[in-house]
Structure formats: C-alpha cells, structure tokens
Amino acid sequence: MPVNSEISYRVAVGAGLLCSLLIARSLFAGEPSGTDDFSFYSRFDTGIGGVDEDLFVLLLAEQGFRLRHLTLSLSGPFRLRVLDNAPDDARVLREQDFDEPSDWARILRAVDYRREWEDAVALIHLGELNDVQIGHGTVVSHYFNSMDMDHYQGGALLSVDVRGNGLEFFMQDVVAPAIIGGRAHVAPFSFFSQSPWGRRFQVALSLLTDTGVPHRTMVDGRRFILIAGGDAGLLLVDQQRFSLEARVDVLGCDGSAGVHGGLAAGATLSQERELTLQVSGEYRYAGEDYYPALINPFYDRNRRSFSRDPVTGLRNTFAEHLANTAIEGSDSHGFAVDLSLQMADRFRIGARYDFQSDHRPHWLLFKMELAPVQRFSLRAFFAGQDIAGGAGIFSSESLVGLSLHVELIGPLRAFTEVVRRHRRVGDGPARTANEISGGVGLVFSY
C-alpha cells in the first residue's frame, strides 16, 4: 500500500477507535434510565427454500437477550441440500454459508446498544448493515453490506451526539475490514449557548477509505480509494411540526472535487397517528473522478466490477476505473431526491432516486414496511441501477426482496421470503440469483 494510502487508512481506523472510546465512556456515565428487567426470546424455524439452482431444508435456531439498553441475538442458520441441480455440489450442508471467516460472524447475528439522555444519544450496532447513511448521505447513502448471498459480512456502526457535537463511524466487515468511514460534526455555537439555537449551525469533516479488492486487470495495481471533505448545515426552521435545513457538502476523490447543495425538510402530518414525512433534495456537481453517494446499495458489486476496459474488454474494479486513462470522463451535473413517510411502528415507506449526467450511474431505491397489527409484518424492497446511465434501471439485474411473517396461534408463526440479490463465484463478476423460502416456526418470549 502507498505511504499516503497507509497514513489515510490509519487515520480512518484511529477515528473509529476514538468514536468507540467516546461511546464507551457515555455508556457508563450516570445512572441508566428505563427498566432493569431482563428478557429474552427463543425462536425455532423450519421450512423449504431454493437458492439459485438448488433446493434445501431450512433449519434456524435463534436466541435473543435484552437488558436495559442492550439487545443481543445469536443464531444458528443451516441449509441442507435435498435437490442438487447442475453444477453439482459435493456436500449436503450448503458450504458457501460457512466457507469464509466472515461467514461465522452470522452466529452473532446482532448486538445493539441505544441510549438517550436529555441532550445526548449513543448508538452501537454490530452485525449485518442495512440502509446505512452517514451525515447527509453524500458519500454513504442507503448502504447494505450483505447484498451478496455467498459472502456474508458482519459490520459495525457507531455514533454519538452530545448537543449537536459527535462522531459517526462504520466499517463493512469487522473480520476483514476494507471499507471504513467516519464523520465528525461540531455545532460551534453550542459551546457558548445552552439553548436549541446554539445547535442550529453545524460543520463536519468526513473521511472514507476503501483498501480495495484483489487486482485483476491493470498493470499499475491500483486498489486504494480515499474520499475526504467537509460539510455545513443550517437549521432554518425548527418548529414542533415542521423543520427545514440547508446543507452544503464539498468533497474530493482522486484529485476531483464534488459539490452538493440542498434542503431537507421534516413535517408532522398527524400528531395523533404519529404520521411524519421526511423529504430531502440536492443538486450535485461532480468532477471527472468524483462519484456522488458512491457507497450505495450497489457498491459491494461496483467496487469489484464497475466498467469495461475499451482496449482489453476486461472488467475494471472501481479503483481501476478511476486510474484507467483509456476511459474518458468529464465533469457532470446531477441531483438526488430522498423521501420517507412513517406512521409510528405500523407503516413506513421510503424512496430515493440518484441521477448524474455524462453517462454516470443512476439508481433507484424503494422500500416498505407494513405492520398494522403486532402479529403481522410485510416488507418489500427494490433497488435498480444502470452504470451506463441508460434505461436499464429496471433490468433483471435489479435487487428485489419480499417477506411476510404472521404469528398464527400462541407461539406458532409462518413465514415466506423471496429475495433476488447478487451472487459472486470466485473473482468473477457478480450476477443476480434468487432465494425463496417458506415454513413455520415457534417463538417463545420470557
């Protein structure tokens, strides 16, 4: 790794450690609020599932614990092959589920700690990362770290905020970290005023590194990516039922600059029903090698296979794409719109559209969660991307998810899930494959 890249990598790791120390300190400060009760649940599921070309019997045991602000869940997921279509596999147990060190992180399914004070909040999450956003979403936007069905990653997400000052940090895989990012934000006037006005103006610095994937196509061995910059936000309106913030982000990658400018609004449409609406929109200017919202739902695929070399015809990793002089690029303009509508814990819908001119990638995300009663849950997800900036955003390469969970009688429940996501075999390019499952289970809460 080049000297500058190694220094940047160490700075990113150091920022993460500092964030961890600040959060750890906050965990033990003062008396904890809430109940001291200890509770746990046990879940056992069985059913039938198809993964790509094969059919499996599904067995899942999960044990969850909750103590004050801490929740922890352990799982033992197994898929036993009962129908083996070509290409043939030698083992009954699906070996792709446990053939990498990071796969074993799925046993510790999730560790979550969330604690709120009057002027502060601390959050820790260890496990699969879903829909992660850092800061204004200009670098990390709706990121999912396990979109590849054969390559599970247990990541880390940490954040702390005290009166508008704090840190955010994430890494995509604690076993084999490669993507590490963080953001430190400060509300300078909060040090001179205790009123909410002191927190309305905020400035921040962001740093993200990707140490890369194995070199495949280019002779210079380019692997490392660094994105760095800053942002500012001013809360123009802060009322009980409506808020409006102006934002500006200035970032750089590989010698090219990017500028984001936009507004974010929040409104309470019904206090009785706890119905809220969040909307944000921004304009972007991007230099030749700057890609807005780079760490998005498709990044785990893009970083390995992004563009095709016009000379060799081989696929470039994203880092190779930036370094490839045979690929012409230019400055571009674009925009992003993000929307979220929520009614307490019963209904949530979200959508985001990212567009960039000059034949840059554009992508669309849609998600929905419906739980009108406690014993029923329906979730839907769609994400489509077109790297060439064309009309293929709704192609067969799109990612799709649909799950239904129903608690029937007592501890008995039923479930069905349909998922289409990436599958990468070896160092080859990823393709989409389907996972279909359904069955019954038992859930006991104590």
Buried (B, 14 or more C-beta within 10 A) or exposed (E): EEEEBEEBBEBBBEBBEBBBEBBBEBBEEEEBEEEEEEEBBBBBBEBBBBBBEBBBBBBBBBBBBBBBBBBBBBBEBBBEBEEBEEEEBEEBEBBBBBEBEBBEBBEBBBBBBEBEEEEBBBBBBBBBBBEBBBBBBBBBBBBBBBBBBBBBBBBBBBBBBBBBBBBBBBBBBBBEBBBBBBBBBBBEBBEEEEEEEBBBBBBBBBBBBBBBBEBBBBEEEBBBBBBBBBBBBEBEEBEEEEBBBEBBBBBBBBEBBBBBEBEBBBBBEEEEEEBBBBBBBBEBBBBBBBBBBBBBBBBBBBBBBBBBBEEEEEBBBBBBBBBBEEBEBEBBEBBBBBBBBBBEEBBBBBBBBBBBBBBBBBBBBBBBBBBEEEEEBBBBBBBBBBBEBEEBBEEEBBBBBBBBBBBEEEBEBBBBBBBBBBBBEEEEEBEBBBBBBBBEBEBEEE
